[in-house]
Amino acid sequence: MAVRSVATTQSLDNFRTTFNSLGTDVGDLSSLSTTAKGSIILAINEINTSVTGTGFTLSDGSTTQTIVTGNTLLVTGTSISATVSATDTLTLAIASEIPENIFADVLGAQHNADGTNAYTELVATVASKTTNHIYEGTGSSNGYKIDGIEAPFIQFEPGNTYRFNQADSSNSGHPIRFYLDAAKNNIYSTGVTTDGTPGSSGAYTQIVVSDATPQRLYYQCSSHAHMGNMARTSSTSFADTTSSAILTVKGGSITDSSGAISFGNENLSTSGSVTVGSSGVIFSDGTSQTTAGATNAFAIAQAVALG
């Protein structure tokens, strides 16, 4: 059998042609023994085919992007995990619990105070107001962003604890406090704690919400006007914002922090009777009753907003 030699400097085509020519030196295979046939390499063949990948197109319904050979598909997104396996499989998964706060009317709330000092964290930053801020053009030119959303309406739930993280440096000089009105005439401090200096590591303002928390609070900067927005609470309490007293209605009873019932111009409309105590009572029309134990009919035309 002839021997064919191929130099390393020769081309692949030379290699294929030279080795395939060995087939002409084998002779008539029928004349060879079984052992000889089993040891013969008759030819080495090489297939050299140019392969062109046609790729595919990704679309989100409005924008398309073609993926072709050599491109890399990178999957990113909040709360989405992507895993590429050895079997050329891309697996996408969404977390069963969304870790970030989403301000959507249809999203339910979870009880967070489970005895382990748990709380819902809301990350506060400060930036220049845009037209997305409800108080744009009023008060400070700066406003709060909560979890990246400009001055959102926030929903509190009784039994839950909410911590406004103010560690970001933009919070410097802008401590968050709670008020009964957007103009900050009456501060609300029940269940409210603070720690650290806004703009430094670990700084926060926290509120523990209960059934007695007013239905409407406002998170605002204690140093500057109208930086925040309203926080609603699913409670049975509301608060009057008159400067002389705070009126609380809960479970059908009416109480007042000053010891006397006093309605401002707050939209309460009711009628009935009142029993005069030892101090007497003065009605909104200017009439009075000073006889203890007497009962007078009355009507209050003003209204207390319930939320």
N, C-alpha and C positions, 0 to 999 in steps of 0.2 A: 504494500500500500504506500502510495506516495505521501510525503509529508509536506504540508503547506505551512509556511511561516508568514506571519503578519507583523510588521514593525509597529511599535507604539505610535509612531508618527503618522501612520496611515489613517485614512478616514474610515468611518463606520461602513461606508459603502464598499471599500476595499476589503474590510474584514468579512462582510457578508458574502461577497463574490468569491473570495479565496476559499473560505470554508465550505461553501456550497459546492464548489468544484470537486470536493472530496468524493461526492457521490459517483463521479465517473470512474474513480479508481477502485471501487469496491468489486465491480464485476457482477457476474450473474449470481444473485442471491440464492437461487435454487441449488447451486453447487456448493454452497457453504454449509458447514455443519451447524447444528443447533447452537452449540457453544459459541461459535464464531459469530453467528447472527446476533446473539444477545450482547455482544461486546462492541458492536459497530455503532458509531455515531455517523449517520449518513449525511446529515446536514445540520447546520445551525441557521435558523431563520430569524429574522428581526423585522418587526413591523414598526414602521415609523409613520405615524398618522398625526397630522395636525388637528388638535381638538379645539374648537371654539365654543366657549360657553355663551349661551344666549341670555342667561340670567332670568330675572323676574322683576315685577313691578310691585312696590309697596304703595298703598293708598290709605289715607285716613278719611276718604270720602270727598275731599276737595283738593288736596295736594298729593301729587304722586312723585315717586322717586324710583329710578331704575337701579337694580342691583345686578351687577355683572361680575364675571370672573375677576378675582383679585380684590373685590370690595369686601369690606367687613360690616356686618350688620350689628350695631351696638344698641342694646335695649336699656333705656334709662327711665326712671319715673319714681315718684313718691309712693312708698309702700308696695312696690312691685319688685319681686325677685326673679332673676333670670338665671337658669342653669343649663349649661351645654354638657351633654353626656357623651360617652365614647361611641355611642351608636348614632352619632350625627343628629341628636334630638335636642331641640330647644324647648325648655319647659318654663312657662311663665306662671307665676303664682301671685295672688293678691292676699295680703294679710287679712285674717278673719276679723281683727280689731284694728280700726284706723287710729294710729297713734296721734294724729294731729287734730286740732280743733277745727271743725268745719262749720261755718255759720250758714246752715241751710234750714229752712223752716220744717223740712220733712225729716230731719235727723233727730232721733231720740236721744235722751240723756241717760247716763248710767250713774248709779249710786256709787260715790267714790270714797266715802268715809266708812271704811270697813273695820275700824279699830286699829289700823296700822299707821295712823296719821297720814292717810292718803289724801291727795288733793289733785285737782285739775290745774295744770300749769298753763298760764297764758303769758306768752313772751311779748313784752312791751318794748317798742322802739319809738323814737320821735323823729319826725320828718316834716318838711314844709307841706302845708295843706294844699290839696287840689280841690277841684269841684266835686270830688267824690266824698268830701267831708261835709257832714250835715251843717257844721258851723263855719264853713269856708266864707271868709269875709267878715267874720265876727270874732272878737277877742284876739287871741294870739295868732300869729301867722304860722305857727307850728301846731302839729296835732299828733295824737298817738296813733300808732299802728299796733294792732294786736294780732300776733301770729302772721304778720305781713299784710293784714287787711286794714285799710284806713278807717279808723274810728267805727268799727262795726257795732250794731246793736247786739247785746249779749243777753243770753237767757240763763238765769240762776235757778237752781232747784233746791228746795228745802232739804236739809240733811247733808248737803254737799259743801265742800270747802274749795275755794278758788284762790289761787296764788298768782298774782301779777308779777312776773319776773322782770325786774328793772336793772339787771346787771349790765345791759348794753350801755356803752359810753354815751350814746345819744340821750339817755335819760338824765344826764347830769343837770341838776337844777329843776327837775320836773317830777316831784314826788306825787304818786297817785293817791288820792283820797276819795271818799264817797260822800255824796251830798243828796239832799232831798229834792234839789232843783238844779237845773243846768247852770244857773247864775251863782251857785255856791252860797246862798243865803243861810242854809242850815246844813251843817256837817252831820254825817251819820257815822258813828263810831262803834256801835254794838257789834261784837264779834270780829272787829277789825284789828289786825296787828301788823306791825311793820318791822323790818330788820335791815340794817345796813344803810348805806348812802346811795341813792339812785345814781347809776352810772358806774358803780363799782361791783366787783364780784360778790355774789350772794345776796344782793339787795332785792327786797320784794315788799309788796303790800298784799296782805291776805285777808279774806273775809270768810267767816263761817256763816252759812245761810241757814235760817230756821223758818218756821211758820210765822214768826213775829217780824221777820224782815219785811220792810215795806215793798209793795208791788213794784214801785218804781224808784230806782236809785240812779245816780249819775256818777260815772268814774271820771274825775277831772283832776287836773294839776292844781295843787294847793297854792302854787305861786303865779299861775298864769290862767287867763280866762278861756273857756270853751275849747279845750284841747281834746276832750273825750266825747262820750256819747251816753246813751241810756243803757242801763242793765235792768231787765225785767225779772221779776221773781214770781214763781207760781205759789204765792202764799195767800192767806186770808186777811192780810194786814195792808193798810195804806196809811200814808202820813200826810197831814196838812202842812203846808209850808209857810204858814203865818209866822211872823217873827216873835209873837208873844207866847206861842204854845205849839206843841206837836200833838195832833189829834190822831188816835189810833183806833181803828174799828176791827174787832176780831170776835168771831163766833157770836155775832149778834149784839155784842155790848159795845158801848162807846165810852172811852176813857180819855182823859187829858192829862198831860204831864204837869200842868199847873194846878190841877185840882178843880178846875171849872171847865164846863163845856163851852167852847167858843168857835163859831164857824166864820170863816172869812168868805170871800167871794168865790166859792169853790164848787158850785153846781150841785148842792144837795137840795132835793125837793121832796118834802114829806109833810105830813100833817098828823095831828093826834092830840094828846093831852100831856101835861107836865104837872108833877106834884112839887109844890114849892117847899124848899127846905128852910132852915132857920135863917139863912142869909138872904132869902128872896131870890128873884130872878128878874132880869130885864129883857124884854122882847125886842126884836129887830125894828118894830114899828115905833119904839120909844116908850111903850106902855110898860108898867112894872107890876109885880105882885110881891108883896112883902109879908103876907100872912102865912105863917108856917102851916103846912098841911093842906093848904087850899089847892084846888086843881083848876087849871085854866086850859082852854083849848088854844092851840097855836098852829101856825103854819110858817114854815121856813121856805122862803122863795129861792135862796141861794142854793148852789149845788156843790157837792164834794165829788170830785172825779175819782172813780174807783180804779183807774188804770187804763 
